[in-house]
Amino acid sequence: MTTAITITDVSITPVAVQDPPLLNSVGVHEPYALRAILQVRTDAGLVGVSEAYGDDPTLDRLRRAAAELPGLSIWDLNGLSRRVAVGLGEVAPDSPTELAGAPSVAKAIASTVSAFEVALYDLQGKATGLRVCDLLGGAVRERVPFSAYLFYKWAGHPGQEPDSFGEALDPAGIVAQARRLVDRYGFGSLKLKGGVFPPDEEIAAIRALREAFPEHPLRLDPNANWSVATSHRVATELAGVLEYLEDPTGGIEGMAEVAAHTGLPLATNMCVTTFDDVPPAVAAGAVSIVLSDHHFWGGLRASQKLAGICETFGLGLSMHSNTHLGVSLAAMTQLAAATPNLTYACDTHSVWQVEEVIEPGAIEISGGAVRVPDGPGLGVTIDQDALARLHEQYLGCGIRRRDDVAAMRVRYPDWTGARPRF
């Protein structure tokens, strides 16, 4: 019989972390990325933690939902969903990041449920002494593989000194970046964020990576910045070179047109982002691989549901990543450890973050993988001093919502970020 443990209060702390000038299809990362750290306290003295996006719309939803949670049992995950729905009421259809697909009320609710569900699983683990992966059915792997995430980038943000990575704006720069990440972290696969330069330049970068790393699976993600015709051409050029091509063009219909003319597997985290998207995507043969993300699919249980659907329809499965800290990396690792049909190494932005909110030592990338933390729950602990410092950084940075287009206009005033551009 489970112990009655109920929520007493919730703290939600927005933080800002330094972010490099990473280029993408719509612009460039701002100098700071926003996250929110949740600490859910109980009448048993246990504290569960979670991490979410930290933009203003997300913070508003988190705070409204948090007001409904005191008195909720940490075991009542269905009750959590009901209370979140009540707290949000007629929530505006708004997404925490434009790369997570079209905004919708359902997605806004799902991302809010996810943030609190992870904290409840952390609490359940601390109450039982079990890891989250054990609560999710048991670990099928103790080490979760991750892929190196390569970016075209400026040497530094406008007006700032170059960062330690320096500039990467051509094939040689991308290969040097990859070599640094492989040498330091042991990554076994490489993913390039494309959609930045004309496709021929990005094809050249992929070919340079293939020459430098002949045994590493390669991926390219232009974030729907190509037309269908351009996607056809690139897919033909890189057939047999790429492990998969991610979101070359926009929408299920566009992806289906590309898929019909190539044997190269197509992956997505843009056109299949809710359960309602799955039937039409499967019917159209639009994608071969779905990149899940517990942050916007609705949490850990929902992600397991998605994994089962992918297995049923013969779709590959991996994990999408956005700029995140160690709490999210721990949640991703716990979920991936308990997902049998994780068929591709996961994405992570962790290598680009120079600031952290968890105490060191619990989770790190080595040999291209993250070992599941030993401790109960998520296995990570918030560094309260770091949390306070990063919150002060949030208060002073002036950023309240990610805007890669505005950041690009600092250097290119006429920039629109409109897609597709090629």
C-alpha positions in Angstrom: 0.0 0.0 0.0 1.5 3.3 -1.0 2.1 6.1 1.5 -0.1 9.1 1.3 2.1 11.9 0.3 0.5 15.1 -1.0 1.8 18.3 -2.5 1.9 21.4 -0.2 3.4 24.0 -2.5 5.3 24.6 -5.8 8.0 27.1 -6.6 8.7 28.0 -10.2 12.0 29.8 -10.8 12.8 31.3 -14.2 16.5 31.2 -15.1 18.6 32.5 -18.0 21.7 30.7 -19.2 24.4 31.9 -21.5 23.8 30.6 -25.1 26.2 30.7 -28.0 25.3 32.4 -31.4 24.0 29.1 -33.0 22.5 29.7 -36.4 19.4 28.0 -37.6 16.7 28.2 -40.3 14.9 31.3 -38.7 17.9 33.2 -37.3 20.3 32.8 -34.4 20.2 32.0 -30.7 20.1 35.0 -28.4 22.8 35.5 -25.8 20.6 33.9 -23.2 18.2 31.0 -23.2 15.3 30.8 -20.8 14.3 27.8 -18.7 12.1 27.3 -15.6 13.1 25.1 -12.7 10.1 23.6 -10.7 10.4 22.4 -7.1 7.3 20.6 -5.9 7.2 20.2 -2.1 5.2 17.7 -0.1 3.9 17.1 3.4 6.6 14.3 3.8 9.4 16.8 3.3 10.3 15.5 -0.1 11.0 17.8 -3.0 10.5 16.8 -6.7 12.2 18.8 -9.4 11.5 19.4 -13.1 12.6 21.7 -15.9 10.5 23.5 -18.5 10.7 26.3 -21.0 11.1 29.7 -19.3 9.3 32.2 -21.6 6.5 34.4 -20.3 3.5 32.3 -21.8 4.9 29.1 -20.3 5.5 30.7 -16.9 2.0 32.0 -16.9 0.6 28.5 -17.5 2.9 26.9 -15.0 1.8 29.3 -12.3 -1.8 29.0 -13.0 -1.6 25.2 -12.9 0.6 25.2 -9.8 -2.2 27.0 -7.8 -4.4 23.9 -8.3 -1.9 21.3 -7.0 -1.8 21.6 -3.2 -3.4 18.5 -1.8 -2.8 16.3 -4.8 -1.3 12.9 -4.1 2.1 12.4 -5.8 0.7 9.1 -7.1 -2.3 10.7 -8.8 -1.0 11.4 -12.3 -4.5 11.3 -13.8 -5.6 13.8 -11.2 -2.6 16.0 -12.2 -4.0 16.2 -15.8 -7.4 17.2 -14.5 -6.1 19.8 -12.2 -3.8 21.3 -14.9 -6.8 21.5 -17.2 -8.8 23.3 -14.6 -6.0 25.7 -13.8 -5.4 26.7 -17.4 -9.1 27.1 -18.2 -9.4 28.8 -21.6 -5.7 29.0 -22.2 -4.4 30.8 -25.2 -3.1 28.5 -28.0 0.6 29.3 -27.7 3.7 27.2 -28.0 6.9 27.6 -26.0 9.1 27.5 -29.1 8.3 27.9 -32.7 10.2 24.7 -33.6 7.7 22.6 -31.7 5.1 22.7 -34.5 1.9 24.7 -34.8 0.5 26.2 -31.6 -2.6 24.7 -30.1 -4.6 24.6 -26.8 -3.9 20.8 -26.5 -0.2 21.4 -26.8 -0.2 24.2 -24.3 -1.9 21.9 -21.8 0.3 18.9 -22.7 3.5 20.9 -22.1 2.2 22.1 -18.7 1.2 18.6 -17.6 4.7 17.3 -18.7 6.5 19.8 -16.4 4.6 18.7 -13.3 4.5 15.0 -14.2 8.3 14.8 -14.3 8.4 16.4 -10.8 5.8 13.9 -9.5 7.9 11.0 -10.9 10.9 12.4 -9.2 8.9 12.5 -6.0 7.7 8.9 -6.5 11.2 7.8 -6.9 12.4 9.6 -3.8 9.5 8.1 -1.8 10.3 4.5 -2.9 14.1 4.6 -3.5 13.5 3.8 -7.2 14.8 5.5 -10.3 12.3 7.1 -12.6 13.3 4.5 -15.3 12.3 1.7 -12.9 8.9 3.4 -12.3 8.5 3.5 -16.1 8.9 -0.2 -16.4 12.5 -0.8 -15.8 15.7 0.0 -17.7 16.4 -1.8 -20.9 19.7 0.1 -21.2 21.9 1.6 -18.5 23.7 3.9 -21.0 21.7 6.1 -23.4 23.4 7.1 -26.6 23.4 10.7 -27.7 24.4 12.4 -31.0 26.8 15.3 -31.4 24.7 18.4 -32.3 26.7 20.5 -34.8 25.8 24.1 -35.6 26.9 26.8 -38.0 27.8 29.6 -35.6 29.4 33.0 -35.3 32.6 33.4 -33.3 30.6 35.3 -30.7 27.5 37.4 -30.3 27.6 40.9 -31.8 29.6 43.1 -29.5 30.9 40.2 -27.4 34.2 38.4 -27.3 34.4 35.1 -29.2 33.4 32.0 -27.3 35.6 28.9 -26.8 34.2 27.2 -29.9 34.8 30.1 -32.2 33.4 30.5 -35.7 32.0 27.6 -37.9 30.6 28.9 -41.2 32.0 26.5 -43.7 32.8 22.7 -44.0 36.2 23.0 -42.4 34.7 24.8 -39.4 32.0 22.2 -39.0 34.5 19.3 -39.2 36.7 21.0 -36.6 33.6 21.5 -34.4 32.7 17.8 -34.8 36.3 16.7 -34.0 36.2 18.7 -30.8 32.9 17.1 -29.7 33.9 13.6 -30.7 37.3 13.8 -29.0 35.8 15.2 -25.8 32.5 13.3 -25.5 33.0 10.2 -27.7 29.9 10.8 -29.8 29.2 8.0 -32.2 26.8 9.9 -34.5 26.7 13.5 -35.9 23.8 15.8 -36.6 24.2 19.1 -38.4 21.6 21.9 -37.9 21.1 23.0 -41.5 18.7 25.4 -43.3 21.3 28.2 -42.8 23.2 28.4 -46.0 22.4 27.4 -49.6 21.9 23.6 -49.8 25.0 23.0 -51.9 27.1 24.4 -49.1 25.4 22.2 -46.5 25.8 19.2 -48.8 29.5 20.0 -49.0 29.7 20.1 -45.2 28.0 16.7 -44.9 30.4 15.2 -47.4 33.4 16.7 -45.5 32.0 15.1 -42.3 31.7 11.8 -44.1 35.3 12.0 -45.2 36.5 13.0 -41.7 34.3 10.5 -39.9 33.7 7.5 -42.3 32.0 5.3 -39.7 29.8 7.9 -38.0 26.1 8.0 -38.9 25.2 11.5 -40.2 22.0 13.5 -40.0 21.0 16.8 -41.4 18.1 19.0 -40.2 17.2 22.1 -42.2 14.1 22.8 -40.1 11.7 22.9 -43.1 13.7 25.7 -44.8 13.7 23.9 -48.2 11.0 23.7 -50.9 9.9 20.2 -51.9 12.0 20.6 -55.1 15.1 21.5 -53.2 14.4 18.6 -50.7 14.2 16.2 -53.7 17.5 17.3 -55.0 19.4 17.2 -51.6 17.9 13.8 -50.8 19.2 12.5 -54.1 22.6 14.0 -53.6 22.9 12.5 -50.1 21.3 9.2 -50.5 23.5 6.6 -48.9 25.4 9.3 -47.0 22.9 10.3 -44.4 21.4 8.1 -41.6 18.3 10.3 -42.0 17.1 13.7 -43.3 15.1 15.6 -40.7 12.2 18.0 -41.7 13.6 19.1 -45.0 10.3 20.8 -45.9 7.2 21.8 -44.1 4.0 20.0 -43.3 2.8 16.4 -43.6 1.8 16.9 -47.3 5.2 18.4 -48.2 7.1 15.7 -46.3 5.0 13.0 -48.1 5.9 14.5 -51.5 9.6 14.2 -50.6 9.3 10.7 -49.1 7.6 9.5 -52.3 10.8 10.2 -54.3 13.5 9.0 -52.0 14.6 6.0 -50.0 16.3 8.2 -47.5 14.5 8.0 -44.2 12.8 11.2 -43.2 12.5 12.2 -39.5 10.4 14.9 -37.9 9.8 16.9 -34.8 7.9 19.6 -36.7 5.1 18.0 -38.7 4.2 15.2 -36.2 4.1 17.0 -32.8 0.7 15.7 -31.3 -1.1 12.4 -31.4 -3.6 13.9 -33.8 -0.8 14.3 -36.3 0.1 10.6 -36.3 -2.8 9.1 -38.4 -2.5 11.5 -41.4 1.3 11.2 -41.3 1.2 7.4 -41.4 -1.5 7.4 -44.1 0.6 9.7 -46.3 3.8 7.9 -45.6 5.3 11.2 -44.7 7.9 10.2 -42.1 10.0 7.2 -41.1 11.2 8.5 -37.7 9.5 10.5 -35.0 11.6 12.6 -32.7 9.8 12.6 -29.4 10.1 15.3 -26.7 8.5 14.8 -23.3 8.3 18.6 -22.9 5.6 19.0 -25.5 4.1 15.6 -26.1 2.6 15.6 -22.6 5.2 14.0 -20.3 6.9 10.6 -19.7 3.8 8.4 -19.9 2.6 10.2 -23.1 6.1 9.6 -24.6 5.8 5.9 -23.8 2.4 5.9 -25.5 4.0 7.5 -28.6 6.8 4.9 -28.5 4.2 2.2 -28.6 2.4 3.8 -31.6 5.7 4.1 -33.5 6.4 0.4 -32.8 3.0 -0.5 -34.1 3.4 1.4 -37.4 7.1 0.5 -37.9 8.3 4.0 -37.3 11.8 4.7 -35.9 12.1 6.7 -32.7 14.5 9.1 -31.2 14.4 12.3 -29.1 14.3 16.0 -30.1 16.3 18.5 -28.0 16.1 22.2 -27.5 18.4 24.3 -25.3 18.2 22.7 -21.9 19.9 22.1 -18.5 20.7 19.0 -16.5 17.2 18.4 -15.1 15.8 17.9 -18.6 18.8 15.8 -19.6 18.2 13.5 -16.6 14.5 13.2 -17.5 15.4 12.4 -21.1 17.9 9.8 -20.0 15.5 8.1 -17.6 12.8 8.0 -20.3 15.1 6.7 -23.0 16.5 4.0 -20.6 13.0 2.6 -20.2 12.0 2.8 -23.9 12.8 -0.5 -25.7 12.3 0.8 -29.3 14.6 3.8 -29.1 16.1 3.1 -32.5 18.4 6.2 -32.9 20.7 8.1 -30.6 19.0 11.1 -29.0 19.7 14.8 -29.6 21.0 17.1 -26.9 22.2 20.7 -26.7 24.0 20.0 -23.4 27.5 20.4 -25.0 26.7 24.0 -25.8 25.7 25.1 -22.2 28.4 26.5 -20.0 26.2 27.1 -17.0 24.3 24.5 -15.0 21.6 24.3 -12.3 22.3 20.8 -10.9 25.0 19.7 -8.6 27.9 18.3 -10.6 28.7 14.6 -11.0 25.3 13.0 -11.4 25.0 13.1 -15.1 27.5 13.6 -17.9 28.2 12.5 -21.5 31.0 10.0 -21.9 31.7 7.6 -24.7 28.8 9.2 -26.6 26.3 8.2 -23.9 24.8 9.2 -20.6 24.7 6.6 -17.8 21.4 6.5 -15.9 22.0 8.3 -12.6 22.2 6.0 -9.6 20.1 8.1 -7.2 16.3 7.8 -6.6 13.9 9.7 -8.9 15.7 11.6 -11.6 18.9 11.2 -9.7 19.9 14.9 -9.8 19.9 17.6 -7.1 19.4 21.4 -7.7 22.4 23.5 -6.8 20.5 26.3 -4.9 23.3 28.8 -5.2 23.5 28.3 -9.0 19.7 28.5 -9.2 19.7 31.9 -7.4 22.5 33.2 -9.6 20.8 32.1 -12.8 17.6 33.6 -11.6 19.4 36.9 -11.1 20.7 36.6 -14.6 17.2 36.1 -15.8 16.0 39.3 -14.1 18.8 41.3 -15.6 19.0 39.9 -19.2 15.8 41.5 -20.4 14.8 38.5 -22.5 11.3 37.1 -21.8 10.6 35.0 -24.9 12.9 33.3 -27.4 13.2 35.4 -30.6 15.9 34.1 -33.0 14.6 36.5 -35.7 15.2 39.6 -33.5 18.6 38.3 -32.6 19.5 38.0 -36.3 18.4 41.5 -37.0 21.1 42.8 -34.7 23.5 42.0 -37.6 21.0 41.9 -40.5 18.3 44.5 -40.0 16.1 43.3 -42.9 16.1 39.7 -41.8 12.6 38.1 -41.8 13.2 34.4 -40.9 10.6 33.4 -43.4 10.6 29.7 -44.5 11.2 28.1 -46.9 14.2 30.2 -48.0 15.8 27.7 -50.4 
